[in-house]
């Protein structure tokens, strides 16, 4: 295994996770598992924890399974895949939960073109309180129209 291949798998996994986030969000969260996701759109409780957070736990388990495959079963690609999933999850948490939804009061003053575009795209997604008629299901790479003034 070469270092270049390892890096390509890591970066490729990170990028594929944006597609997985979009797909899962559009067809699973706004589909048959809406009952777990709807409290993210319309908070119906006073808890900091949302049922929606279970999706994070699912992808964390997939990442851990990759690490286990690498460590105990000789699946060498498990390490860069697991790290790619982990890195995307961490990035998603920082952007979505901390920056956009301010679950922790950090990054409040970020105001560059990318931050504004991400906020606009997510605001458009959340304007729909039900599972139908949603838009902009991805996170890190929203459509370019949200970056225009």
C-alpha positions as CSV (number, residue, x, y, z in Angstrom):
1,X,0.0,0.0,0.0
2,X,1.4,3.4,-1.0
3,X,0.9,6.6,0.9
4,X,-0.7,8.1,-2.2
5,X,-3.3,5.4,-2.4
6,X,-4.1,5.7,1.3
7,X,-4.6,9.5,0.9
8,X,-6.8,9.0,-2.2
9,X,-9.0,6.6,-0.3
10,X,-9.2,8.9,2.7
11,X,-10.1,12.0,0.5
12,X,-12.4,9.9,-1.7
13,X,-14.3,8.6,1.3
14,X,-14.6,12.1,2.7
15,X,-16.1,13.3,-0.6
16,X,-18.4,10.2,-1.0
17,X,-19.7,11.0,2.5
18,X,-21.1,14.3,1.2
19,X,-23.1,12.2,-1.3
20,X,-24.1,9.8,1.4
21,X,-25.2,12.7,3.6
22,X,-27.3,14.1,0.8
23,X,-28.8,10.7,-0.1
24,X,-29.5,9.8,3.5
25,X,-31.0,13.2,4.3
26,X,-33.3,13.3,1.2
27,X,-34.4,9.7,1.0
28,X,-34.1,8.3,4.5
29,X,-34.4,11.2,6.9
30,X,-37.1,12.8,4.8
31,X,-38.5,9.4,3.9
32,X,-39.2,6.3,6.0
33,X,-37.2,7.6,9.0
34,X,-38.8,11.0,9.1
35,X,-40.1,10.2,12.7
36,X,-36.4,10.4,13.8
37,X,-35.6,13.5,11.8
38,X,-38.7,15.7,12.2
39,X,-37.6,17.0,15.7
40,X,-34.7,18.7,13.9
41,X,-37.1,20.7,11.7
42,X,-39.8,21.3,14.3
43,X,-38.5,21.0,17.8
44,X,-41.2,19.3,19.9
45,X,-39.2,18.9,23.1
46,X,-37.0,20.9,25.5
47,X,-34.0,18.6,25.3
48,X,-30.6,19.4,23.9
49,X,-30.5,15.9,22.4
50,X,-32.6,15.3,19.3
51,X,-33.8,12.0,17.9
52,X,-32.1,13.1,14.7
53,X,-28.7,12.6,16.5
54,X,-29.2,8.9,16.1
55,X,-28.0,9.3,12.4
56,X,-24.7,10.6,13.7
57,X,-24.4,7.5,15.9
58,X,-25.1,5.2,12.9
59,X,-22.2,6.7,10.8
60,X,-19.9,6.6,13.9
61,X,-20.6,2.9,14.1
62,X,-19.8,2.4,10.5
63,X,-16.5,4.3,11.0
64,X,-15.7,2.2,14.1
65,X,-16.5,-1.0,12.1
66,X,-13.9,0.1,9.5
67,X,-11.3,0.6,12.2
68,X,-12.1,-2.9,13.7
69,X,-11.7,-4.4,10.2
70,X,-8.3,-2.7,9.8
71,X,-7.0,-3.6,13.3
72,X,-8.3,-7.1,13.7
73,X,-9.1,-8.5,10.3
74,X,-6.3,-7.2,8.1
75,X,-8.6,-4.9,6.0
76,X,-5.9,-2.3,5.3
77,X,-8.4,0.1,3.6
78,X,-10.5,0.1,6.8
79,X,-8.2,2.7,8.3
80,X,-8.4,5.4,5.6
81,X,-12.1,4.7,5.0
82,X,-12.8,4.9,8.8
83,X,-10.8,8.1,9.1
84,X,-12.5,9.6,6.1
85,X,-16.0,8.9,7.6
86,X,-14.8,10.2,10.9
87,X,-13.3,13.4,9.3
88,X,-16.5,14.0,7.4
89,X,-18.6,13.4,10.6
90,X,-16.4,15.9,12.6
91,X,-16.7,18.5,9.8
92,X,-20.4,18.0,9.5
93,X,-20.8,18.4,13.3
94,X,-18.7,21.6,13.3
95,X,-20.6,23.1,10.3
96,X,-24.1,21.9,11.0
97,X,-24.5,21.6,14.7
98,X,-22.0,24.2,15.9
99,X,-21.8,26.8,13.2
100,X,-25.3,26.7,11.8
101,X,-27.5,25.6,14.7
102,X,-25.2,27.0,17.4
103,X,-25.6,24.0,19.7
104,X,-22.4,25.3,21.2
105,X,-21.8,29.1,20.9
106,X,-18.7,29.0,18.6
107,X,-18.0,30.4,15.2
108,X,-20.7,33.0,15.6
109,X,-18.9,35.7,13.7
110,X,-17.8,33.7,10.6
111,X,-19.1,35.9,7.8
112,X,-17.1,34.9,4.7
113,X,-18.7,34.0,1.3
114,X,-18.6,30.3,2.1
115,X,-20.2,30.7,5.6
116,X,-22.9,32.9,4.1
117,X,-23.6,30.4,1.4
118,X,-23.9,27.5,3.8
119,X,-26.2,29.4,6.1
120,X,-28.4,30.5,3.2
121,X,-28.7,26.9,1.8
122,X,-29.5,25.5,5.2
123,X,-32.0,28.2,5.9
124,X,-33.8,27.3,2.7
125,X,-33.8,23.7,3.8
126,X,-35.3,24.5,7.1
127,X,-38.1,26.8,5.8
128,X,-40.0,23.5,5.1
129,X,-41.2,22.1,8.4
130,X,-42.6,18.9,7.0
131,X,-40.9,16.1,5.0
132,X,-42.2,17.2,1.6
133,X,-41.0,19.9,-0.7
134,X,-37.5,20.1,0.8
135,X,-34.5,21.5,-0.9
136,X,-30.7,21.5,-0.4
137,X,-30.2,18.2,1.4
138,X,-26.4,18.3,1.2
139,X,-24.2,20.1,3.7
140,X,-20.7,21.1,2.6
141,X,-21.2,21.6,-1.2
142,X,-24.6,23.3,-1.7
143,X,-25.7,24.6,-5.1
144,X,-23.8,27.7,-6.3
145,X,-26.9,29.8,-6.2
146,X,-26.6,30.1,-2.5
147,X,-23.2,31.8,-2.8
148,X,-24.5,34.6,-5.0
149,X,-25.6,37.9,-3.4
